């Protein structure tokens, strides 16, 4: 099997494109003048002038909604009038009400905020030009990743700056609840979507008709987060398929000629809410979105978050992507207005596209030196980091080594070229003084956020305090993970199997992909290509020799392989802890509410006893991912009858998975099932 | 070809007595061998660069069309400097010598049925009017052509021919008017037997008219315009008027499930036939009575209609006739945009008040129609000039780049026509439609007949194109129009066509549950090494798009060989199996071996 993966296969690489700092101009001209500039964008050529009221009317009067309303009236016994009234209420809650005046207000405010918060906001102009072109030709879906509250409206802000039609943006309903702010967002083009829609048929119908009408009419570009939520770990999230399905359906049903998807990658040097996120992952509830909260949080505006990169990816034609994947004739035999459950082919295609978009977001993201440093810092024991520190010079050299590896792997780096490497790194450390500090030629992990403590802290508190710092570091490492994850899985497979046989490695590689499918994003049914890519990259950096049947570590490859394997070590360790807990200590039936703190306690104990070396096991994200993965592998089942999220564990199966992960038994013994989501 | 017979019967009865070979000479003189229609009727650009239409047969004949050149050049990026003239003369030596089945020929001779294996006769019957067929002829290229042509004179002649063909294993391809646009007349290149073209043109008589039941029994070789004219002489009509009616034959209509412009009053061919006689290798198939409707299992007529010459030859048909309408009135309506126009047609269909014909052209076709306005005309009153003034002054709201026109034809007794007209115009008004005059409407229909000649003009200047059709439910009409037109434009770009194509459509028929949509597609092929291949690829893509948008494989052109790759998904495997089993029973030795449909 020859390595078929080529570097040129990658799309959306940012490195070839030129980024322009959009704040530069803002800093030397009037903010008010900017907010009041003439705004005259070129809209979609087929869009007919359509007001917000027209849009809402079209939704309410749609055949689809009428049908569903009638059905619900029949089922519930309420009058059609009542159901329609309810639908009207839902639409009222959802719908945006974009007004240029508010966009201007926002333009003014955001300029002030962004200038404070960021040194630069880099945007790739070519991407904007392509977008401008695409918007005129087809309905466009803007698909940014979601890493920070700041993401929200940055796209609108940029498009306003460059005279491109403003998007309507899907937002979480909690934002709508904020006094004033909710309304301002709504008038800036936000529409609001409830979190758990579940089986609320009417809500689902109103929302999907609303979204589809926007796409069908080419009312405005539509922006939504395919990951569904803000990523607490700064890692890409498994895409949510509901909105994706809605957005694509007008193409499937031939209501539009084509739809253009634009992946957008937003990357930060520093995420404003980094410590909040780390606390959240450790079980501290996130503060409710409120206007007061926002005002209080305005103290973060004192902070400097470095630079932000917004990379507009290549517009993708849904028509081209779906060419051999969807037979559109399947919609010929029923009225297109009637609700129709998507078949397996459609579901698989939607899922594939959603994953592809996330992957493209990853590839388009720009990785900061800090992310590379975080990868390395996390490979040192926490005790060493807090007590002894790492020698700075050595650390610089290692980081530069990693920079080369990352570039070899095709990463887009945001490594300032003008300053010397050590200056770049020390200024990076300075920016992240809340996590690390440099003292007397050594780097230390900052452990204690509150220096004045009256009581000596308990060992458990000590663990938690270190965990905050570790999880903050981990989140920045996560921003770079997509560069390394495929070769790292291979390196881990080599480590587990101690084998060089390609077949064997491929099986374990596949097992790891399955196991970590909630941890890292893999495009469904793409495992062979992922494996090829992993082989190709390891070969490219000289870590392995590849023959017909073997992947053999090279003499000089040890450094790369052990780095990559260590990169995933926290995950394998955390998973093992969870497996151990589930197969030994857990009660046979448990709720998620019990599981998370119990596992956290267990992990804390293991850390204190020195058995467990990673604080990441404490992260609720990792813990939830373990649970999802085990469900997927059918070692844990969710009890349907229960509304308490109860789970039943098959201890033997969990143990077996743990044994495969540690290399005790080969993965053939694992009973895999086809992915239920596909 | 069939036209010659028309002339024979009308003009010079004594010509019937002339020896057969003289008739053949007449055919060649009257009809083009490598283009559409009559030899004397064609478009050309005169020395001043103005377009002219020659001959005397049409209202446009002998007139100058001043705007055509500009439209042609600007639409296609074509230039009168860049010519691609056709090979002027049919070079018989380029035609493969016939493969004759000697024993068949011997026995045929004894029946006295006329036949020929002259190269010109054979080439003439080897094609329909698909672009690739005409393009090849213009280049003087001939593929597999029939080895001989037979002209049976009546049903019994056909019975004899089919018996002989079965006996000697000769391949028969029935030939009516030769207006097919589905590669139906193309000889299968893999056919090794002798191929005989069975030309029905001599079977062109009305055998009887039954005035009590309002039916006429007609030989199937009769051509549309002759049938109509002969019936008119007795005060009747069939009302079946496909756009090809000048040349297409009754048997051809039955074999392809044809549709006529005025089907709203008279019905399509399946509504018009009462009785069909078809000769198959198994014998003659026909019903025993002329009951207007029967419940006797699946209607065997529906095995015959649409069989495209794969089962046998239709020889005689009993058809409904109607008294000629007392009054005819044309009309037209201008709509601000295509969407409104479609909405109006839909409403007209909902109220079941469609006039004899109602057709909606999109903006590009409206402009095309504009470009075909002749210089001097009494009959072509300056509707377009008037119209221009009309919307520039009174109705400024209409965007000349978006508006579209519906043409109408009303028929019946005068009072009812006027009433009907008012009803339709009232509906149109609800959709922003403005009445735009009778002349405009009449012109629209007249252009239907000359439009086929325009392709030949285009082909003189690097422009190739064709039309194709579909039927589609009402709710998908707009989407299919937009998506297919767009697909054509994009495919052309992808395939390296250097100039933007003409991609336009019109809605030509309304039904209770949907409409028939026609697409016209043409482009300038300068710079392409294999333009026909590119054309075929784009048409293929357009058909895929039609199917993906819920359109049918064909509304009335049929499947032929051009579209048969989609038959299975169109009628399901079981459906295809049913059709195959009928073929296997009726024609086990594949005597009717044109390989259409299945």
Interface residues (C-beta under 8 A of the other chain):
Chain A: X46 X254 X255 X257 X327 X328 X329 X331 X332 X335 X336 X337
Chain B: X475 X476 X479 X480 X482 X483 X486 X487 X547 X548 X549 X550 X569
